[in-house]
Amino acid sequence: MYKRFAPLVCLLPALVSAQTAAPGVEQKIADLDKAAKAAQSAGDNAWMLVSAALVLMMTGPGLALFYGGLVRRKNVLGTMMHSFILMALVTVLWAVFGYSLAFGEGNSFVGGFQYLFLNNVGSAPNADYAGTIPQQTFMVYQLMFAIITPALISGAFAERMKFSAMLLFSTLWLIIVYLPMAHMVWGKGGLLNAFSGGALPCFDFAGGTVVHITSGVSALVCAIYLGKRLGYPSEPMKPHNLVISFIGACLLWVGWFGFNAGSALGASGLATSAFVATHFGAAAATIGWLIAEWWRSGHPSVLGGISGCVAGLVAITPASGFVKPFPAMIIGFAAGILCYFMVAYVKGKLGYDDALDAFGVHGVGGTFGAILTGVFATNLVNDALKDSAGNPLPLGAVDGNVMQIARQIGGVAVSVVLAVAGTLIILKICDIFMGVRVDAEQEVQGLDLSMHGEEGYNFEA
């Protein structure tokens, strides 16, 4: 009998040893899992901090140079100052109440007050938005979007708005238009947030509605409200320095990778997909604009090339995290052609003075891109929406969800109505308290001297 069970007896010490070692193995597995999560968090956090810096670079120096070169020489400093001062002003407003109203828990239209003065915004992640990075990183990344959006509007009222009025306008616009729109699209429980049970679920990966439609439509309202620049359109008002505008456009193209790919909120495959879609869309739009311009005017201009690039970047923004590379090129190419004809033909026919074509590029391009997102969005790129069984839901028309196009149009309509109504109210308030437009003498002299007491260029020997 002993011989029969001898092998089992011999195994007893090994079994006892394995049972004793089990807690150590479990601890090692737990430590390994903790280390893996820490590595992912570190990688995601590094990418998001770089992305935040890239988006800030889009405002200064990117947009400042792009817009600054497009105005006349006497207004270069005043125009660039619009972008620069908003880097400071919006940052302070964001810290005091902006982040809380955009991303705090509130209702379907605006956030709550739990993050006032950045209270409770620290190194711990906020799982409602980004579970692998500190909430403070998410906060500062979103701040960069809030900075550039009102700066885009300044292209419409360039060369004729008072600096004091611009400051008040930007403050009120952030409160009345941007913060509610950001909450509705990206905030927890927002009306348009497709990933948080919104009543009108829309797809806007990086700001087609929040940034470009609101700023572009508001720009048109500003241009009409302030009226045309003195001498427009009979007097030539050519860009004074296309070289610096060219540099600014290149910086915008590079910075836009942080804008779109960063909106994946992590160093993931989705970030790669958005990065690729962004680049391909911008390239195709550049070619589309230049072909249209070459066909209509007989020459492809540098200004046309850089404008087409920005138009493509705008149009692909809402779709960047939802579409494959070739649809991204379709969106970009079509947007380049559409925005060219809006700027070169429609604006002249309608007669408004959108000085730097903020509406023609951002308003029109953003609207076009937002709607086409409903066509080309696919769960093969972004599978974040799932049914109760864990299966990816169809996103756009290419997945069979044709209704998404109507929802995208609905989201566009919400952003347009909010931008028009909010901007009109704000302009009226600014006009009552301080007047929005410089007087004729100041406009002739130029905003550099009349508003800031200095000139951009000194040609003295």
VOMAR-910733 format. One record per residue (C-alpha): z, y, x. Coordinates in steps of 0.001 Angstrom, whole numbers, plus 500000, padded with zeros to 6 digits. Layout:
N
ZYX/...
This chain:
461
500000500000500000/500873502441502799/497559501778504483/495770502508501217/497278505995500929/497464506732504644/494462509108504622/496048511183501867/499339511293503724/497500512570506780/495923515359504689/499260516630503366/500035518909506348/496534520450506091/496930521078502349/500340522632502863/498902524771505651/495972525922503457/498329526871500650/500459528806503109/497388530541504545/495934531433501122/497872534688500732/496618535786504148/493005535056503174/493415536941499918/494832539913501804/491915539867504193/489476539806501283/491324542687499656/491306544649502913/487589543961503348/486863545157499823/488922548298500436/487072548976503689/483698548503501973/484632550967499238/485894553440501836/482614553134503749/480605553712500567/482743556726499689/482344558160503179/478562557674503090/478209559126499610/480463562052500465/478514562848503627/475216562843501717/476614565028498953/478028567607501370/474640567774503107/472948568089499714/475255570942498749/474337572751501959/470626572141501284/470892573619497788/472721576673499124/469945577048501702/467500577255498816/469107580533497721/469753581998501144/467538582063503104/464950580197500970/464676582222497761/465721585451499484/462782585180501891/460355583896499260/461084586730496831/461660589307499571/458183588916501004/456508589173497597/457747592680496758/456655595971498264/458160597025501581/460451599635500005/462205596946497934/462588594071500380/466318594523501070/467224595129497446/465372591978496402/466927589812499104/470357591258498290/470100589840494771/470126586301496159/472767587013498773/475328588741496555/475105585934494004/476194583485496693/479470585421496755/479849586531493132/479098583194491459/481352581340493906/484361583410492841/483530583100489132/483010579344489527/486419578924491133/488228580973488486/486685579513485322/483065578420485808/483605574829486894/486127574247484128/483868575573481366/480937573525482643/482630570205483441/486040570289481804/486657568247478662/485917570455475674/483507570115472784/479765569460472538/478892572995473672/481341574086476342/484077572607478520/487815573186478400/490350574991480578/491970572163482562/490202573111485799/490854576870485730/491371578198489267/490249574723490400/493527573229489235/493531569433489648/490255569523491588/491007567742494842/490108564708496939/490476562172494126/487149561268492438/486451562116488819/485091558868487409/483426560677484510/480947562256486931/480983560673490385/483350557814491126/482752557527494876/483143561135496066/486014563627495870/485907565787492768/485993568790495081/482682567645496591/481162567292493123/482507570730492220/481027572494495244/477692570696494817/477408571894491226/478396575391492359/475177575646494376/473146575103491200/475097577847489454/474319580209492354/470555579774492476/469896579854488727/470616583561488037/468989584373491383/465723582937490040/465793585444487171/465789588357489617/462117587693490325/461223589076486894/463101592388487117/462451592937490823/461871596558491906/463342598161488780/466870597015487834/470033598788488916/472176596811491332/475309597437489239/473504596242486112/472326593134487958/475919592256488836/477149592639485258/474095590871483873/474541587891486210/478244587595485378/477682587606481638/474637585352481904/476640582753483790/479270582768481037/477039582938477970/473997580910479033/474484578810482157/477941577318481659/477350576138478067/473936574737479011/475350572884482031/478065571373479847/475661570373477081/473342568552479502/475682567220482207/479235567640480911/481319564889479341/480619564843475591/477828567415475895/475361567800473034/472327566872475167/473996564401477543/472167561096477160/474711559303479353/477777560505477477/476893559928473853/475249563298473164/473975563860469626/470563564861471024/470226562649474123/467912564240476688/467021563308480255/467414566090482804/468137564639486215/468490567823488253/468092570887486054/464784571283484236/466559572700481193/469812573857482784/468219575722485693/464506576333485250/463903576777481528/466972578959481023/466211581144484052/462460581296483359/462812582222479695/465561584722480496/463261586205483130/460561586782480510/463065588476478200/464200590721481069/460630591637482005/459788592634478445/463079594469477856/462917596533481061/459231597306480701/456559597467483357/457001598885486838/455643602398487301/451933602120487941/451611598494486826/448944597133486524/446624599946487586/448171600407491045/448043597562493587/451445595957494118/450625593338496703/453249591322498618/454288593261501717/454910590207503927/453467586832503017/454695585415506318/458349585544505275/457432584296501793/455701581345503461/458849580568505451/460949580899502308/458714578467500418/459014575886503202/462802576224503118/462730575776499350/460676572587499700/463133571110502195/466194572302500292/464878570782497073/465600567310498439/469280568197498165/468637569643494718/466947566532493290/467911563577495489/471468564902495687/471677564695491899/471981560915492292/475544561814493388/475500559194496128/473497557787499027/471763555228496854/468365553806496051/468188556269493174/468563559121495665/465641557688497638/463522557447494499/464290561063493558/463555562175497124/460131560479497061/459259561782493584/460202565312494629/458004565297497701/455003563713496008/455256566033493018/455345569149495206/452400567985497298/450243567205494255/451105570542492630/450091572442495753/446691570782495641/446358571311491871/447092575041492099/444722575531495041/441875573659493318/442279575800490191/442450579001492233/439502578032494426/437421577211491364/438316580444489535/438462583036492331/436390581474495065/439124581045497665/442375579110498134/445091581607499088/448306581110501024/450196582732498163/448600580242495813/449575577324498002/453234578254498222/453375579143494519/451875575769493632/454440574020495794/457305575715493923/455675574972490555/455558571281491431/459154571248492604/460205572879489342/458233570470487147/459440567316488877/463103568386488821/464061566958485397/462008563800485981/462839563124489621/465493560484488969/463546558729486218/459903558357487305/457874556380489820/455925558101492629/452494558121490991/453686559623487675/455503562201489813/452146563128491318/450580563377487864/453359565710486710/453046567831489841/449253568081489845/449100569048486174/451938571553486597/450150573210489504/447057573813487383/449006574871484284/451263577320486117/448287578826487953/446511579690484716/449762580979483245/450215583359486172/446585584282486831/445254584492483276/447815584368480462/450183586942481969/447373589475482234/446246588820478670/449759589252477262/450481592274479459/454098591688480474/455263592512484024/456999589417485363/457020590823488901/457358587574490844/456267585156488123/459656583648487410/458599582756483869/455125581530484770/456494579125487373/460039578248486312/459872578677482555/456494577029482071/456866574459484857/460364573497483736/459263573074480119/456239570994481095/458304568762483375/461070568288480807/458624567114478147/456727564785480487/460045563251481514/460082561796478007/456703560222478721/457181558742482196/460929557999482420/461495554296483035/464477552003483436/462717550445486424/463829553573488299/467060554441486510/468910551660484650/472121553569483970/471667553384480188/472507549881478922/473055548163475602/476228546302474615/474987543169476400/474454545044479657/470666545125479470/468847548349480517/467650550410477563/464090551798477391/463973555410478566/460594557061477996/457299556360476275/456178554094479138/459137551860478274/458223551949474581/460674554703473610/458186557247472249/460943559085470355/462284560332473669/459443562853473805/460728564447470601/464257564483471992/463020566212475144/461287568839473032/464543569296471137/466408569851474402/463805572386475482/464221574210472159/468003574406472582/467667575886476063/465006578402474957/467016579622471962/470195579966474013/468360581790476819/466552584230474512/469534585063472324/472029585196475174/469827587313477439/469044589865474719/472742590291473947/473613590637477630/470881593190478338/472008595272475383/475616595234476621/474529596236480132/472309598978478762/475121600446476678/477656600522479497/475536601514482507/471827601347481778/469757598550483223/466778600328484737/466706602740487657/465263606185486928/461698607051487867/462638608910491050/464703605988492346/461919603540491526/459351605601493414/461693605943496378/462389602213496371/465562600248495705/466385599815499393/467138603510499810/468148604433496268/470501601476495675/471654600544499194/470992603576501390/469026601672504023/465558600384504831/464312596943505721/462068598095508544/462550600827511144/459251601944512641/460681604798514697/459841604791518413/
